[in-house]
Amino acid sequence: MSETTENKEQLDKVTESTNEEVVENTSNEGNVELSMEEQLQAEITELKSKLEEEENRFLRLRADYDNLRRRTQLDREAAEKYRAQKLLTDLLPVLDNFERALQVEVTSEDAISLHKGIEMVYKTLIDATNVEGLEVIPAEGQSFDPTVHQAVMQESDSEKESGIVLRELQKGYKLKDRVLRPSMVSVNE
């Protein structure tokens, strides 16, 4: 029995040391778990901030894309609206020359038929430019407007009020809402 007692005592010692180790390990594991939990919490916080940054970046990129798309659409619409601007601007001197040719007095039959032919071509050209949106800027009798009129002279007419256009020296034209050439006018003082 003494062996059994000795064995029992040894077993008790081993059990005590094992329990002490388990208690130590458990308390160490609590520390490890706590620091692991802190590490995981820090990682979660970091990932949340990165996610928020990426969401903000995505929203900014999306807004930039929408702005670019809208700007491109407006540019396309403006290009379509004013596509004929260069051609019409180049044709303005031609219209002026036709008008001068039509102002010439003719007497002979050949000149009259030539005059009628020029008038027909002029009307066809005017119709074609009107289809594209070319408009004559009204001038004579209107109030002077520096956005559409260019004053080159001043005259006095006591019957009309000051700032009224007395004469149009050269026609002005606009394409839809854009002035191609202002009217050259004489304005009442």
Summary of the structure (lengths in Angstrom):
residues: 189
radius of gyration: 46.5
end to end distance: 140.6
largest distance: 158.9
contacts: 446
relative contact order: 0.08
helix: 65%
strand: 17%
